[in-house]
Amino acid sequence: MSEPTGAARRRGPFRVGDQVQLTDPKGRHYTFTLEAGKQFHTHKGAFPHDELIGAPEGSVVRTTGNVAYLALRPLLPDYVLSMPRGAAVVYPKDAGQILAMADIFPGARVVEAGVGSGSLSSFLLRAIGDHGMLHSYERRADFAEIATQNVERYFGGPHPAWQLTVGDLQDHLSDTDVDRVILDMLAPWECLEPVAKALVPGGILCAYVATTTQLARTVEAIREHGTFNEPAAWETMVRTWHVEGLAVRPDHRMIGHTGFLLTARRLADGVEPPLRRRRPAKGAYGEDYTGPGSGSGGAESDG
């Protein structure tokens, strides 16, 4: 039985063509590709790539300036943060939430809109495996090209589960019986009709948006569409900690707001979503509200 795509590149001694991540004594990272006969240069000296070729992962090399560097293969979170970018990448903290909360499973049939630089595509492909299906849609051809290069560099070549289409999702989506749809785009509310037709009953829609305005409009549009259950919305923040003897404290910097996530599940055909029983905050649907449902008197009350 053959190994999953890219698995062989994640273990064993270093080989020509492998990505290597060096960590210096101050914790700074340097990523490069191993090539026979080449040298890696830093302001602290150099060393030949040949010293690492054939060496086990976790080796330490020293430069001509006698500075030690730890050599490891970059993890996928490291890789996506250092990859060439056409658009902003989906941060690992959000990609992890998408994989967990959208319940991405091996063999899943997934549609993704808004490929950007290929960060989320790489996470999704590794989760669904060779026997799943990821059909990604990207409006800009230049972003699609950068994403293709990044994904293929990580997996060591084309991934058998990936199809990339250049164009708008709402104009080109023809997939059916889709398990999950991930929307990383400016106006996800414009895609609800084709997404609802593509998703299987119980399938999950997951949207990633940057602003509260986008979040509110997407949630209200999902409610008004009537083919999904009540959406859940959240954001995540990551704070690292400094641990040194008795000095244990949170770091002064953290990865704060990057975007909002929301999920909703496709209802069976012909089923109306249950009436919401939560009373909205006073003024939530006041005179200034102009979003979806503004003409119908606002949200349901406890009645």
C-alpha positions as CSV (number, residue, x, y, z in Angstrom):
1,M,0.0,0.0,0.0
2,S,1.5,3.3,-1.0
3,E,2.0,6.1,1.5
4,P,-0.3,9.1,1.5
5,T,0.9,12.0,-0.7
6,G,3.7,13.9,1.0
7,A,4.1,11.5,3.9
8,A,7.5,10.2,2.8
9,R,8.8,13.8,2.9
10,R,7.9,14.1,6.6
11,R,10.2,11.4,8.0
12,G,13.6,9.8,7.7
13,P,17.0,11.5,7.1
14,F,17.3,14.7,5.2
15,R,17.3,14.3,1.4
16,V,18.0,16.6,-1.5
17,G,14.9,18.7,-2.2
18,D,13.7,18.6,1.5
19,Q,12.6,21.8,3.2
20,V,14.8,22.5,6.3
21,Q,14.0,24.9,9.1
22,L,17.0,26.1,11.1
23,T,16.6,27.6,14.6
24,D,19.3,29.8,15.9
25,P,20.2,30.4,19.6
26,K,17.7,33.3,19.8
27,G,14.8,31.1,18.4
28,R,14.8,32.7,15.0
29,H,13.8,30.5,12.1
30,Y,15.4,30.2,8.6
31,T,13.9,28.0,6.0
32,F,15.6,26.7,2.8
33,T,15.6,23.8,0.4
34,L,18.5,21.3,0.5
35,E,20.7,21.2,-2.7
36,A,23.8,19.2,-3.1
37,G,27.0,21.3,-3.3
38,K,25.3,24.5,-2.0
39,Q,26.0,26.5,1.1
40,F,23.7,28.2,3.6
41,H,25.0,31.7,4.6
42,T,24.1,33.8,7.6
43,H,25.6,36.8,9.2
44,K,27.2,34.3,11.7
45,G,29.0,32.3,9.0
46,A,28.1,29.5,6.6
47,F,27.9,25.7,6.3
48,P,27.5,23.3,3.4
49,H,24.1,21.7,2.7
50,D,26.0,18.4,2.3
51,E,26.4,18.4,6.1
52,L,22.7,17.9,6.5
53,I,22.0,15.6,3.5
54,G,21.7,12.1,5.0
55,A,21.7,13.4,8.6
56,P,18.7,12.6,10.9
57,E,16.1,15.2,11.6
58,G,16.9,17.1,14.8
59,S,20.6,17.4,14.0
60,V,22.7,20.4,15.0
61,V,25.1,22.1,12.5
62,R,27.7,24.7,13.2
63,T,28.6,27.6,10.9
64,T,32.1,28.8,10.2
65,G,31.4,31.3,13.0
66,N,30.9,28.4,15.4
67,V,27.1,29.2,15.9
68,A,24.9,26.2,16.4
69,Y,21.7,25.8,14.5
70,L,19.0,23.1,15.1
71,A,17.8,21.5,11.9
72,L,14.2,20.2,11.6
73,R,11.7,19.9,8.8
74,P,9.2,22.8,9.1
75,L,5.8,21.8,10.4
76,L,2.8,22.8,8.2
77,P,2.0,25.8,10.5
78,D,5.7,27.0,10.0
79,Y,5.5,26.4,6.3
80,V,2.4,28.4,5.6
81,L,3.7,31.4,7.6
82,S,6.9,31.5,5.5
83,M,5.4,30.6,2.1
84,P,5.4,33.2,-0.8
85,R,2.2,35.1,-0.6
86,G,-0.2,36.5,-3.2
87,A,-2.9,37.2,-0.6
88,A,-2.9,37.0,3.2
89,V,-2.7,33.5,4.5
90,V,-5.2,31.8,6.8
91,Y,-3.3,31.6,10.1
92,P,-2.7,28.2,11.6
93,K,-4.9,29.1,14.6
94,D,-7.9,29.6,12.3
95,A,-7.0,26.7,10.0
96,G,-7.0,24.5,13.1
97,Q,-10.5,25.7,14.1
98,I,-11.8,25.2,10.6
99,L,-10.5,21.6,10.5
100,A,-12.1,20.9,14.0
101,M,-15.3,22.8,13.9
102,A,-16.2,22.1,10.3
103,D,-15.4,18.4,11.1
104,I,-13.1,17.8,8.1
105,F,-12.6,14.1,7.9
106,P,-10.5,11.7,5.7
107,G,-12.3,11.1,2.4
108,A,-14.5,14.2,2.7
109,R,-15.8,16.0,-0.3
110,V,-14.9,19.7,0.3
111,V,-15.4,22.9,-1.7
112,E,-13.3,25.9,-0.9
113,A,-13.7,29.4,-2.3
114,G,-10.9,32.0,-1.9
115,V,-7.6,30.1,-2.2
116,G,-5.3,33.0,-1.7
117,S,-1.8,31.7,-1.2
118,G,-2.8,28.1,-0.6
119,S,-2.5,28.0,3.2
120,L,-5.9,26.6,4.0
121,S,-5.8,24.3,0.9
122,S,-2.7,22.6,2.3
123,F,-4.4,22.0,5.7
124,L,-7.6,20.7,4.0
125,L,-5.7,18.4,1.6
126,R,-3.7,16.8,4.5
127,A,-7.0,16.3,6.4
128,I,-9.1,14.7,3.6
129,G,-6.2,12.5,2.3
130,D,-5.7,11.1,-1.2
131,H,-9.2,9.7,-1.4
132,G,-11.1,12.8,-0.5
133,M,-11.9,15.7,-2.9
134,L,-11.1,19.4,-2.5
135,H,-12.4,21.6,-5.3
136,S,-11.0,25.1,-4.8
137,Y,-12.2,28.2,-6.5
138,E,-10.1,31.4,-6.9
139,R,-11.1,34.5,-8.8
140,R,-7.6,35.7,-9.5
141,A,-5.3,33.7,-11.8
142,D,-2.1,35.1,-10.2
143,F,-3.3,34.0,-6.7
144,A,-4.2,30.6,-8.1
145,E,-0.7,30.2,-9.6
146,I,1.0,31.1,-6.3
147,A,-1.2,28.8,-4.4
148,T,-0.5,25.9,-6.8
149,Q,3.3,26.4,-6.4
150,N,3.0,26.5,-2.6
151,V,0.8,23.4,-2.3
152,E,2.9,21.4,-4.7
153,R,6.1,22.5,-2.9
154,Y,4.7,21.2,0.4
155,F,3.4,17.9,-0.9
156,G,6.3,17.3,-3.3
157,G,4.1,17.5,-6.4
158,P,0.4,17.7,-7.5
159,H,-2.1,16.3,-4.9
160,P,-4.5,13.7,-6.3
161,A,-7.4,15.0,-4.4
162,W,-7.1,18.7,-5.5
163,Q,-8.9,20.5,-8.3
164,L,-8.4,24.2,-8.7
165,T,-10.8,26.4,-10.8
166,V,-10.1,30.0,-11.7
167,G,-13.4,31.9,-11.5
168,D,-16.2,32.9,-9.1
169,L,-17.8,30.2,-7.1
170,Q,-21.4,31.4,-7.8
171,D,-20.7,31.2,-11.5
172,H,-18.8,27.9,-11.7
173,L,-19.9,25.7,-8.8
174,S,-21.2,22.4,-10.3
175,D,-20.2,20.0,-7.5
176,T,-23.0,18.0,-5.9
177,D,-23.1,15.8,-2.7
178,V,-20.5,18.0,-1.1
179,D,-19.8,17.4,2.6
180,R,-18.3,20.7,3.5
181,V,-18.0,24.2,2.0
182,I,-15.4,26.7,3.2
183,L,-15.8,30.3,2.2
184,D,-12.9,32.7,2.6
185,M,-14.2,35.6,0.6
186,L,-15.4,39.2,0.7
187,A,-19.2,38.5,0.4
188,P,-20.0,34.9,1.4
189,W,-23.7,35.8,1.6
190,E,-23.8,36.0,-2.2
191,C,-23.0,32.3,-2.5
192,L,-25.7,30.8,-0.2
193,E,-27.9,29.6,-3.0
194,P,-25.3,27.5,-5.0
195,V,-23.8,26.4,-1.7
196,A,-27.1,25.1,-0.4
197,K,-27.7,23.2,-3.6
198,A,-24.2,21.6,-3.5
199,L,-24.3,20.5,0.2
200,V,-25.7,17.2,1.4
201,P,-28.3,17.3,4.2
202,G,-26.3,17.7,7.4
203,G,-23.3,19.2,5.5
204,I,-21.5,22.1,7.0
205,L,-21.0,25.6,5.7
206,C,-18.0,27.4,7.3
207,A,-17.3,31.1,6.5
208,Y,-14.1,33.1,7.4
209,V,-14.6,36.8,7.4
210,A,-12.5,39.8,8.6
211,T,-15.0,42.4,9.9
212,T,-18.0,42.5,12.2
213,T,-20.0,44.0,9.3
214,Q,-19.3,40.9,7.1
215,L,-20.1,38.6,10.1
216,A,-23.4,40.2,10.8
217,R,-24.5,40.3,7.1
218,T,-23.5,36.6,6.6
219,V,-25.3,35.4,9.7
220,E,-28.5,37.3,8.9
221,A,-28.4,36.1,5.3
222,I,-28.0,32.5,6.5
223,R,-31.0,32.9,8.8
224,E,-33.1,34.4,6.0
225,H,-32.2,31.8,3.4
226,G,-34.0,29.1,5.5
227,T,-32.0,26.0,4.5
228,F,-29.5,26.1,7.4
229,N,-29.7,25.7,11.1
230,E,-28.9,28.6,13.5
231,P,-25.3,29.7,12.7
232,A,-22.6,29.8,15.4
233,A,-20.0,32.5,15.3
234,W,-16.7,33.0,17.1
235,E,-13.1,34.2,17.0
236,T,-9.9,32.7,18.5
237,M,-6.9,34.3,20.1
238,V,-3.6,32.7,21.0
239,R,-1.3,33.9,23.7
240,T,2.1,32.3,24.3
241,W,3.8,32.1,27.7
242,H,7.3,32.8,28.9
243,V,8.5,30.0,31.2
244,E,12.0,30.4,32.7
245,G,12.5,29.1,36.2
246,L,10.2,31.0,38.6
247,A,9.5,33.6,35.9
248,V,6.2,32.2,34.4
249,R,4.1,34.9,32.8
250,P,2.2,35.6,29.5
251,D,4.2,37.0,26.7
252,H,3.7,40.7,25.9
253,R,2.6,40.0,22.4
254,M,-0.1,37.6,21.2
255,I,-1.9,36.6,18.0
256,G,-5.1,38.5,18.5
257,H,-7.9,39.1,16.0
258,T,-7.3,37.7,12.5
259,G,-10.9,37.0,11.5
260,F,-14.3,35.6,12.5
261,L,-15.5,32.1,11.8
262,L,-19.0,30.9,11.6
263,T,-20.6,27.5,10.8
264,A,-24.1,26.4,9.9
265,R,-25.5,23.0,8.9
266,R,-27.6,22.2,5.8
267,L,-31.2,21.1,6.7
268,A,-33.0,18.4,4.8
269,D,-35.0,19.5,1.7
270,G,-38.3,21.0,2.5
271,V,-37.6,21.5,6.2
272,E,-38.0,24.8,7.9
273,P,-35.5,25.8,10.5
274,P,-36.9,25.8,14.1
275,L,-38.0,29.1,15.4
276,R,-35.3,30.9,17.4
277,R,-36.5,31.4,21.0
278,R,-33.8,33.9,22.0
279,R,-35.0,37.4,22.6
280,P,-32.7,39.9,20.7
281,A,-31.1,42.8,22.5
282,K,-33.1,45.9,22.7
283,G,-32.5,48.0,19.6
284,A,-30.7,45.2,17.7
285,Y,-33.3,45.5,14.9
286,G,-34.1,49.2,15.4
287,E,-34.8,51.9,12.8
288,D,-31.1,52.0,11.8
289,Y,-31.0,48.3,10.9
290,T,-31.0,47.7,7.1
291,G,-29.8,44.1,6.9
292,P,-31.6,40.9,5.8
293,G,-35.1,40.6,7.3
294,S,-35.3,44.4,8.1
295,G,-38.7,44.6,6.4
296,S,-40.3,41.8,8.4
297,G,-40.1,43.3,11.9
298,G,-36.8,41.8,13.0
299,A,-36.0,38.7,14.9
300,E,-38.5,36.4,16.7
301,S,-39.4,37.1,20.3
302,D,-40.0,34.6,23.1
303,G,-43.8,34.9,22.3
